[in-house]
Amino acid sequence: MSHTHLKREEVNPVIIIGSGPAGFTAALYAARANLSPIVFEGEQPGGQLTITTEVENFPGFEHGIQGPEMMDILRRQVSRFGTVTKFETITAVDFSKRPFAVTAGSKTYYAEAVVISTGAKAKLLNIPSEEIYMGYGVSACATCDGFFYRNQDVLIVGGGDTAMEEANYLTRFCNSVTIVHRRDEFRASKIMFDRAKENPKIHWRTNQAITEVLGHTDEKGRKLVTGAIIEDTVTGKTEQVATNGIFVAIGHSPNTELFRGLIDMNEVGYIETKGKSSYTNIPGVFACGDCQDHVYRQAVTAAGSGCMAAIDAERYLEANPTTFA
């Protein structure tokens, strides 16, 4: 219990850093528990789902829903219960004492508990054409989008377990899947690599890299991927390859730089949470969603962990009230 010079009205019960399904679900539960949460939406308001077009695997949406639309619905839902959402990015935090301090631009906000839901971002190829067709034939999630490529030919970029796993998964729908990898050695575990090797629908392009995504806009104004320019990483020779879709599977990086050195993380930067809870190593600071989940990374699991974080925060605040002078 910390004594503080701050007045009660200057301290928010709960501040949530990051939006997306995790942050908004945490806000929903915290708001309904009367904790008046503030959500700082950060650099990508609504999170990764805002770069996804169709979401068909979220329970309750029988006919699917557009990712950005789903985030708008969640934003309105949490506002209905008194959540304040701010389109600001937190640039500094002080977790050394309670109330915790978080800074956005030139303003500092105080909180009795903090929920971190800053998410992750897919590592991408960093070529301009990739951005143009993201969600329209370029995807960073095979389990989200594989279904849309039934009986089509696709490329998948990567050489790790994720690439092998997603390539195998895509063969359920696709006519053919070609793995494009810039080296001829693979980081993937032997078991995953062998499984991909044995799949007759999987083809290989090693020592090759995609340098350009090709496509056009059809008469209805929809963008479509039609191919890629692939460069040989040894000879530098390029060729044009036809494809219906390009999946990028070169990993994710969690958006946790802000908390480095303050919060326990694994070697890649995912926040470590305790047991089956959302507790971090700092009492009163909780983490949910893709910033702490490198295994499932689905909208529904992120939402579930956001619920857990709000319930953990509510119970923590009940057991550890802040005292004011």
C-alpha positions as CSV (number, residue, x, y, z in Angstrom):
1,M,0.0,0.0,0.0
2,S,1.6,3.3,-1.0
3,H,0.8,6.7,0.4
4,T,0.7,9.3,-2.3
5,H,0.5,13.0,-2.7
6,L,-2.1,12.5,-5.5
7,K,-5.7,13.1,-4.8
8,R,-8.1,10.1,-5.4
9,E,-9.7,11.8,-8.4
10,E,-6.3,12.1,-10.1
11,V,-5.8,8.4,-10.1
12,N,-7.6,6.0,-12.4
13,P,-8.4,2.6,-11.1
14,V,-7.3,0.9,-14.4
15,I,-5.4,2.0,-17.4
16,I,-5.2,-0.3,-20.4
17,I,-2.3,0.1,-22.8
18,G,-3.2,-1.1,-26.3
19,S,-6.5,-1.9,-27.9
20,G,-7.5,-4.9,-30.1
21,P,-9.6,-7.8,-28.9
22,A,-7.5,-8.2,-25.7
23,G,-7.5,-4.5,-24.6
24,F,-11.2,-3.9,-25.5
25,T,-12.3,-7.1,-23.7
26,A,-10.3,-6.1,-20.6
27,A,-12.0,-2.7,-20.8
28,L,-15.4,-4.3,-21.1
29,Y,-15.0,-6.3,-18.0
30,A,-13.2,-3.5,-16.1
31,A,-15.9,-1.0,-17.0
32,R,-18.7,-3.3,-16.0
33,A,-16.9,-3.8,-12.6
34,N,-17.1,0.0,-12.2
35,L,-13.3,0.6,-12.6
36,S,-13.7,3.4,-15.2
37,P,-10.9,2.1,-17.5
38,I,-9.0,4.3,-19.9
39,V,-7.8,2.6,-23.1
40,F,-4.8,4.1,-24.9
41,E,-5.2,2.7,-28.4
42,G,-1.6,3.3,-29.5
43,E,-0.1,3.3,-33.0
44,Q,-2.5,0.8,-34.5
45,P,-6.0,1.5,-33.0
46,G,-8.0,-1.7,-33.0
47,G,-4.8,-3.8,-33.3
48,Q,-3.9,-6.3,-36.0
49,L,-7.5,-7.0,-36.9
50,T,-7.6,-3.7,-38.6
51,I,-5.3,-5.0,-41.3
52,T,-7.4,-8.1,-41.7
53,T,-10.4,-8.0,-44.1
54,E,-12.7,-10.9,-43.3
55,V,-12.9,-12.4,-39.8
56,E,-14.8,-15.7,-40.1
57,N,-13.5,-17.6,-37.0
58,F,-14.8,-15.4,-34.2
59,P,-17.7,-17.2,-32.5
60,G,-21.1,-15.5,-32.8
61,F,-20.5,-13.9,-36.2
62,E,-22.2,-16.5,-38.4
63,H,-21.5,-14.7,-41.7
64,G,-18.1,-13.4,-40.7
65,I,-17.3,-9.7,-40.2
66,Q,-14.7,-7.2,-41.4
67,G,-11.8,-6.8,-38.9
68,P,-12.1,-3.0,-38.7
69,E,-15.9,-3.2,-38.3
70,M,-15.5,-5.7,-35.4
71,M,-13.1,-3.3,-33.6
72,D,-15.6,-0.4,-34.1
73,I,-18.3,-2.6,-32.5
74,L,-16.1,-3.4,-29.6
75,R,-15.0,0.2,-29.2
76,R,-18.7,1.3,-29.0
77,Q,-19.6,-1.5,-26.7
78,V,-16.9,-0.6,-24.1
79,S,-17.8,3.1,-24.4
80,R,-21.4,2.2,-23.5
81,F,-20.2,1.1,-20.1
82,G,-18.1,4.2,-19.5
83,T,-14.7,3.3,-20.9
84,V,-12.7,6.3,-22.2
85,T,-10.7,5.5,-25.3
86,K,-7.8,7.8,-26.3
87,F,-6.1,7.7,-29.7
88,E,-2.8,8.3,-28.1
89,T,0.4,6.3,-27.7
90,I,2.0,5.7,-24.3
91,T,5.7,6.7,-24.6
92,A,6.9,6.1,-21.0
93,V,5.9,4.2,-17.9
94,D,6.9,4.2,-14.3
95,F,6.1,1.0,-12.5
96,S,8.5,1.5,-9.6
97,K,5.7,2.5,-7.2
98,R,1.9,2.7,-7.0
99,P,0.0,4.5,-8.3
100,F,1.8,3.7,-11.6
101,A,2.5,6.5,-14.0
102,V,2.1,6.3,-17.8
103,T,2.9,9.1,-20.1
104,A,1.4,10.0,-23.5
105,G,3.1,12.9,-25.2
106,S,3.4,15.6,-22.6
107,K,0.7,14.3,-20.2
108,T,1.1,11.8,-17.4
109,Y,-1.8,9.7,-16.2
110,Y,-1.9,7.7,-12.9
111,A,-3.4,4.3,-12.3
112,E,-3.8,1.8,-9.4
113,A,-3.5,-1.1,-11.9
114,V,-2.3,-1.4,-15.5
115,V,-3.2,-3.9,-18.1
116,I,-0.7,-4.3,-21.0
117,S,-2.4,-5.3,-24.2
118,T,0.1,-3.9,-26.8
119,G,-0.1,-6.9,-29.1
120,A,2.4,-8.0,-31.7
121,K,3.1,-7.3,-35.3
122,A,3.8,-9.8,-38.0
123,K,7.3,-9.4,-39.4
124,L,6.9,-8.5,-43.0
125,L,9.0,-8.4,-46.2
126,N,9.2,-4.6,-46.1
127,I,8.4,-4.0,-49.8
128,P,6.0,-1.3,-50.7
129,S,3.7,-3.5,-52.9
130,E,3.2,-5.8,-49.9
131,E,1.5,-3.0,-48.0
132,I,-0.8,-2.2,-51.0
133,Y,-2.1,-5.8,-51.2
134,M,-2.1,-6.6,-47.4
135,G,-5.5,-8.2,-46.8
136,Y,-6.1,-8.5,-50.6
137,G,-3.9,-11.5,-51.4
138,V,-1.0,-10.8,-49.1
139,S,-1.6,-12.3,-45.6
140,A,0.4,-12.8,-42.4
141,C,-1.9,-15.5,-41.0
142,A,-2.7,-18.8,-42.8
143,T,-5.1,-20.0,-40.1
144,C,-7.1,-16.7,-40.6
145,D,-7.1,-16.6,-44.4
146,G,-6.3,-20.0,-45.8
147,F,-10.0,-20.8,-46.4
148,F,-10.2,-18.0,-49.0
149,Y,-7.7,-19.8,-51.3
150,R,-9.6,-23.0,-52.0
151,N,-8.2,-24.7,-55.1
152,Q,-5.8,-21.9,-55.7
153,D,-2.0,-21.7,-55.9
154,V,-0.2,-19.8,-53.2
155,L,3.4,-18.9,-52.1
156,I,4.5,-18.9,-48.5
157,V,7.6,-17.1,-47.3
158,G,9.7,-18.5,-44.4
159,G,12.0,-21.2,-43.2
160,G,10.9,-21.8,-39.6
161,D,8.4,-24.1,-37.9
162,T,5.6,-21.5,-38.5
163,A,6.2,-21.5,-42.3
164,M,6.2,-25.4,-42.3
165,E,3.1,-25.6,-40.2
166,E,1.2,-23.0,-42.2
167,A,2.3,-24.5,-45.5
168,N,0.9,-27.9,-44.3
169,Y,-2.3,-26.2,-43.1
170,L,-2.8,-24.4,-46.5
171,T,-2.6,-27.7,-48.4
172,R,-6.1,-28.5,-46.9
173,F,-7.5,-25.8,-49.2
174,C,-5.0,-24.9,-51.8
175,N,-4.2,-26.6,-55.1
176,S,-0.5,-26.1,-54.5
177,V,1.7,-24.3,-51.9
178,T,5.2,-23.2,-52.7
179,I,7.6,-22.4,-49.9
180,V,10.0,-19.5,-50.8
181,H,13.1,-19.3,-48.6
182,R,16.1,-17.0,-48.9
183,R,18.5,-19.7,-47.9
184,D,18.8,-23.5,-48.6
185,E,19.0,-24.3,-44.9
186,F,15.9,-24.2,-42.7
187,R,15.5,-23.1,-39.1
188,A,12.5,-25.4,-38.8
189,S,12.7,-28.5,-36.5
190,K,13.4,-31.8,-38.3
191,I,9.9,-33.2,-37.6
192,M,8.1,-30.1,-39.1
193,F,10.5,-29.9,-42.0
194,D,10.1,-33.6,-42.8
195,R,6.3,-33.3,-42.6
196,A,6.3,-30.5,-45.2
197,K,8.8,-32.4,-47.4
198,E,6.5,-35.5,-47.5
199,N,3.5,-33.4,-48.5
200,P,3.0,-33.8,-52.3
201,K,1.2,-30.5,-52.5
202,I,4.2,-28.5,-51.2
203,H,6.8,-27.2,-53.6
204,W,10.1,-25.5,-52.8
205,R,12.0,-22.5,-54.0
206,T,15.2,-22.2,-51.9
207,N,17.8,-19.4,-52.2
208,Q,15.0,-17.2,-53.4
209,A,13.2,-14.1,-52.2
210,I,10.1,-12.1,-53.2
211,T,11.1,-8.6,-54.3
212,E,7.8,-7.4,-55.6
213,V,4.1,-8.3,-55.3
214,L,2.2,-8.1,-58.6
215,G,-1.5,-7.5,-58.9
216,H,-4.3,-5.3,-60.3
217,T,-7.7,-3.8,-59.4
218,D,-10.6,-5.6,-61.0
219,E,-13.7,-3.9,-62.6
220,K,-15.5,-3.9,-59.3
221,G,-12.6,-2.0,-57.7
222,R,-11.2,-5.0,-55.7
223,K,-7.5,-5.4,-55.5
224,L,-6.2,-8.9,-56.5
225,V,-2.7,-10.4,-56.3
226,T,-1.7,-12.1,-59.6
227,G,2.0,-12.9,-59.0
228,A,5.4,-12.1,-57.6
229,I,8.8,-11.2,-58.8
230,I,11.3,-13.6,-57.2
231,E,15.0,-13.0,-57.1
232,D,17.7,-15.7,-56.8
233,T,19.7,-14.8,-53.7
234,V,22.8,-16.4,-55.1
235,T,22.8,-15.3,-58.8
236,G,20.6,-12.1,-58.5
237,K,18.5,-13.3,-61.4
238,T,14.8,-12.5,-61.2
239,E,11.7,-14.2,-62.6
240,Q,8.0,-13.5,-62.6
241,V,5.8,-16.2,-61.0
242,A,2.0,-16.4,-61.1
243,T,0.2,-16.8,-57.8
244,N,-3.2,-16.2,-56.2
245,G,-1.9,-15.4,-52.7
246,I,1.3,-14.7,-50.7
247,F,1.6,-15.7,-47.1
248,V,4.3,-14.2,-45.0
249,A,5.4,-16.5,-42.2
250,I,8.7,-15.1,-41.0
251,G,7.6,-14.6,-37.4
252,H,6.0,-12.0,-35.2
253,S,7.5,-9.4,-32.8
254,P,5.7,-8.4,-29.7
255,N,5.2,-4.6,-29.2
256,T,6.9,-4.6,-25.8
257,E,10.0,-2.4,-26.2
258,L,8.4,0.1,-23.8
259,F,8.6,-2.4,-21.0
260,R,12.1,-3.9,-21.6
261,G,14.0,-4.1,-18.3
262,L,10.8,-3.5,-16.2
263,I,8.7,-6.5,-17.0
264,D,10.0,-10.1,-17.2
265,M,10.0,-11.3,-20.9
266,N,11.3,-14.3,-22.8
267,E,14.3,-13.9,-25.0
268,V,12.2,-12.7,-28.0
269,G,10.3,-10.1,-25.9
270,Y,7.0,-11.8,-25.1
271,I,5.8,-10.8,-21.6
272,E,6.0,-13.7,-19.1
273,T,2.7,-14.1,-17.1
274,K,2.5,-16.3,-14.0
275,G,0.8,-19.7,-14.3
276,K,-2.6,-19.5,-15.8
277,S,-3.0,-15.9,-14.8
278,S,-2.3,-12.5,-16.4
279,Y,0.0,-11.4,-13.5
280,T,3.4,-10.1,-14.5
281,N,6.4,-9.9,-12.1
282,I,5.1,-6.5,-11.0
283,P,2.0,-6.7,-8.7
284,G,-0.7,-4.6,-10.2
285,V,0.5,-4.9,-13.7
286,F,-1.2,-7.5,-15.9
287,A,-0.6,-8.6,-19.5
288,C,-3.0,-10.1,-22.1
289,G,-3.3,-10.8,-25.8
290,D,-0.5,-11.2,-28.3
291,C,2.1,-9.3,-26.3
292,Q,2.3,-12.4,-24.0
293,D,0.9,-15.1,-26.3
294,H,3.2,-16.4,-29.0
295,V,1.4,-19.8,-29.3
296,Y,-2.2,-19.2,-30.3
297,R,-2.4,-15.5,-31.4
298,Q,-6.1,-15.6,-32.3
299,A,-8.7,-12.9,-31.8
300,V,-10.8,-15.1,-29.6
301,T,-7.9,-16.2,-27.4
302,A,-6.7,-12.6,-27.0
303,A,-10.3,-11.6,-26.0
304,G,-10.3,-14.4,-23.5
305,S,-7.1,-13.3,-21.9
306,G,-8.3,-9.7,-21.8
307,C,-11.2,-10.9,-19.7
308,M,-8.8,-12.8,-17.4
309,A,-6.6,-9.6,-17.0
310,A,-9.6,-7.5,-16.0
311,I,-10.8,-10.1,-13.5
312,D,-7.3,-10.4,-12.1
313,A,-7.0,-6.6,-11.8
314,E,-10.4,-6.2,-10.1
315,R,-9.5,-8.9,-7.5
316,Y,-6.0,-7.3,-7.0
317,L,-7.5,-3.9,-6.4
318,E,-10.0,-5.3,-3.9
319,A,-7.2,-6.9,-2.0
320,N,-4.7,-4.0,-2.3
321,P,-6.5,-0.7,-2.1
322,T,-4.4,2.5,-2.6
323,T,-4.5,4.8,0.4
324,F,-4.7,8.5,-0.2
325,A,-3.5,11.3,2.1
